[in-house]
Amino acid sequence: METLAESIPTLPLFFSMFLFIYLIAYFIVFRNWSPKIRPEAASCFISLFHGTPAVFLATSAIIADSQYGFASPNTKFQNLVLDYSIAYFLMDLCHYVIFFPNDVLFIGHHLATLFVFVTCRYLVSHGAFAILVLLVLAEVTSACQNAWTLASARKADSAVAAKVYELLSPPFYALYSVARGFAGPLFVYQMVVFYMSGVAENVIPRWVWVSWIVVVVMAISVSILWISNLWVEFYRERSEKLEKKKIR
């Protein structure tokens, strides 16, 4: 017999939660911030409530399944975590469509990510292990990234924010580089080798896993390009500061 907790549709519940958090952030937490950066700050705020919790939830869901593998059936716990992330990306997608409709890159990223989560959760009901590992690698930098983003938004008018931005940049860039530039590609390679063997095609059709790989490879490529540009900018700024000190 289904318990009350199991009968409650988790996706609408999680979406309502993220919507509530977003509204609290926009109208209360960041009410004194400039209208230009309030939406971005509210987006970072809900990301704080998704990223790190998602890492712990996904890790727990993987460990709790003794039969986990690239083609294993999704457990109820894994589906719960997928719903949690689907709700977050739906809420953040609404944010971008409303406030930044011309930001095609982020809107496309969210739509592609939702495609992967939704097909895993509701279409094939297999392969959550792979998707959740990728979720962990993507969100393990979330807390640091959101703090860095908020500091970056205020660094021009706040000495404290500028200092936080300066202190967070090197460790954030390093952690992001390891997660997205090394661990991510290595795990995707293992996915490709497994799925190309054909042993999973009776539960995960070829077009599904191929689309997953394409989306993930594109996301990792953009991430590597983004962090590379940040490293270039970081070294450029450091070089300029050193030059100024020499002149003095």
Secondary structure, 3 states (H helix, E strand, C coil): CCCHHHHCCHHHHHHHHHHHHHHHHHHHHCCCCCCCCHHHHHHHHHHHCCHHHHHHHHHHHHHHCCCCCCCCECCHHHHHHHHHHHHHHHHHHHHHHHHCCCCHHHHHHHHHHHHHHHHHHHHHCECHHHHHHHHHHHHCCHHHHHHHHHHHHHCCCCHHHHHHHHHHHHHHHHHHHHHHHHHHHHHHHHHHHHHHCCCCCCCCCHHHHHHHHHHHHHHHHHHHHHHHHHHHHHHHHHHHHHHHHHHC
